[in-house]
Amino acid sequence: MLRTRITEMLGIEYPIIQGGMMWLATAELAAAVSNAGGLGIIAALSCGDGDGLRREINKCRELTDKPFGINISMLPDLANDERIEEFVDAAVAEQVAAVETAGRTPEPYLPRLKGAGIKVIHKVPAVRYAQTAERLGVDAVALVGFEGAGHPGMDEVTTFVLIQKAARVVTIPVIAAGGICDARGFVAALALGAEGVLMGTRFMLTRECWAHERIKAWLANATELDTMIIERSINNAARVIKNEPAARALAMEERGATLAELLTVISGQLARQAYQTGERDAGVISCGQVIGLIDTVPGVNEVMAEIINGAHAIYRQLGAIGIHKGST
Ligand SMILES: Cc1cc2nc3c(=O)[nH]c(=O)nc-3n(C[C@H](O)[C@H](O)[C@H](O)COP(=O)(O)O)c2cc1C
């Protein structure tokens, strides 16, 4: 058991959150993380509509009695307002513990979510958005550094600076995301001023994540040099693993492709196909630079235990060089 404002706010044992992941953040993965003492999150978009999300939430309830959340990604190309309303309705009706919002401002949905007692964690790639979110009344902000998977923003500021800066300027709890996979990253994030961490790539490479074994094995062999940024041309930078469709998307962008043209390559449906078939070039796959530190596919419990036990070991190491309670 560790205590920060994040563990208190969410009623969890450890301030470790599994970020939403389109198609992969299912009830099974979320429940495994919550059962291990963190906060698991179901990706609403993968559930289709509000009814689908309610079914997934209920499935998660059968697998855990611990708190868990849902992710509502609001990127304009992914979800229209009607679908977002349905997901918000489902979150409120099912009384999930938390909602991770991302992609654009959660302002229109805050009164309903907060009115229902649901904690809202808004995920952003820049300090200025964290400040706006704080002003709007979200409960916590997750900041994603440029090394992170998914959409780490256009500013190219990495986690080390982003977290410290955010912790200086907002008063609500800051959650660090991007580049964290183990005890070292966890302790570093806390040292920078974060009160919790959020990980995507690490939880993608676990036994409980349903992605095809071939995809997970391929990624486990990848290095920190094997990711790339696409979608800059549509102002929506995405960090993905290098593969044929990612290279093709970049080439199309260089030729000035429209969003509609790009979608034929970057569509999430194609990523789903890759996860299902194990065919690595079927679609564009989100992946963080932290993949260079990940070379195994353990169970979620092992990931969590390594972080907690490892954090204590690092504390002892720091003590050995003279950094400890009461030292001057
Ligand atoms: C395969 C994959 C899919 C993702 N899909 C989403 C998504 O649908 N919505 C979202 O807000 N973030 C998504 N993310 C981003 C994660 O929630 C998280 O912010 C990011 O992975 C943190 O960086 P890390 O990978 O270095 O841990 C995805 C990440 C991965 C690896």
The ligand as an SDF file (V2000), in Angstrom:
LIG
                    3D

 31 33  0  0  0  0  0  0  0  0999 V2000
   -1.6440    0.1270  -28.3210 C   0  0  0  0  0  0  0  0  0  0  0  0
   -1.9850    1.4350  -27.6630 C   0  0  0  0  0  0  0  0  0  0  0  0
   -3.2340    2.0130  -27.9040 C   0  0  0  0  0  0  0  0  0  0  0  0
   -3.5670    3.2280  -27.2980 C   0  0  0  0  0  0  0  0  0  0  0  0
   -4.8280    3.7370  -27.4970 N   0  0  0  0  0  0  0  0  0  0  0  0
   -5.2110    4.8550  -26.7970 C   0  0  0  0  0  0  0  0  0  0  0  0
   -6.5560    5.3120  -26.8620 C   0  0  0  0  0  0  0  0  0  0  0  0
   -7.4150    4.7290  -27.5540 O   0  0  0  0  0  0  0  0  0  0  0  0
   -6.8890    6.4250  -26.1550 N   0  0  0  0  0  0  0  0  0  0  0  0
   -5.9700    7.0860  -25.3740 C   0  0  0  0  0  0  0  0  0  0  0  0
   -6.3360    8.0800  -24.7360 O   0  0  0  0  0  0  0  0  0  0  0  0
   -4.6910    6.6650  -25.2940 N   0  0  0  0  0  0  0  0  0  0  0  0
   -4.2980    5.5620  -25.9770 C   0  0  0  0  0  0  0  0  0  0  0  0
   -3.0060    5.0960  -25.8420 N   0  0  0  0  0  0  0  0  0  0  0  0
   -2.0490    5.8510  -25.0060 C   0  0  0  0  0  0  0  0  0  0  0  0
   -1.9530    5.2840  -23.5730 C   0  0  0  0  0  0  0  0  0  0  0  0
   -3.1710    5.3650  -22.8850 O   0  0  0  0  0  0  0  0  0  0  0  0
   -0.9020    6.0580  -22.7660 C   0  0  0  0  0  0  0  0  0  0  0  0
   -1.2160    7.4400  -22.7200 O   0  0  0  0  0  0  0  0  0  0  0  0
    0.5000    5.9040  -23.3390 C   0  0  0  0  0  0  0  0  0  0  0  0
    0.6910    4.5800  -23.7580 O   0  0  0  0  0  0  0  0  0  0  0  0
    1.5530    6.2650  -22.3000 C   0  0  0  0  0  0  0  0  0  0  0  0
    2.8440    6.1120  -22.8130 O   0  0  0  0  0  0  0  0  0  0  0  0
    3.7050    4.7290  -22.7080 P   0  0  0  0  0  0  0  0  0  0  0  0
    3.2410    3.8990  -23.8150 O   0  0  0  0  0  0  0  0  0  0  0  0
    5.1150    5.1880  -22.8330 O   0  0  0  0  0  0  0  0  0  0  0  0
    3.3840    4.1080  -21.3630 O   0  0  0  0  0  0  0  0  0  0  0  0
   -2.6300    3.8850  -26.4550 C   0  0  0  0  0  0  0  0  0  0  0  0
   -1.3880    3.2930  -26.2220 C   0  0  0  0  0  0  0  0  0  0  0  0
   -1.0510    2.0840  -26.8050 C   0  0  0  0  0  0  0  0  0  0  0  0
    0.2890    1.4470  -26.5230 C   0  0  0  0  0  0  0  0  0  0  0  0
  1  2  1  0
  2  3  1  0
  2 30  2  0
  3  4  2  0
  4  5  1  0
  4 28  1  0
  5  6  2  0
  6  7  1  0
  6 13  1  0
  7  8  2  0
  7  9  1  0
  9 10  1  0
 10 11  2  0
 10 12  1  0
 12 13  2  0
 13 14  1  0
 14 15  1  0
 14 28  1  0
 15 16  1  0
 16 17  1  0
 16 18  1  0
 18 19  1  0
 18 20  1  0
 20 21  1  0
 20 22  1  0
 22 23  1  0
 23 24  1  0
 24 25  2  0
 24 26  1  0
 24 27  1  0
 28 29  2  0
 29 30  1  0
 30 31  1  0
M  END
$$$$
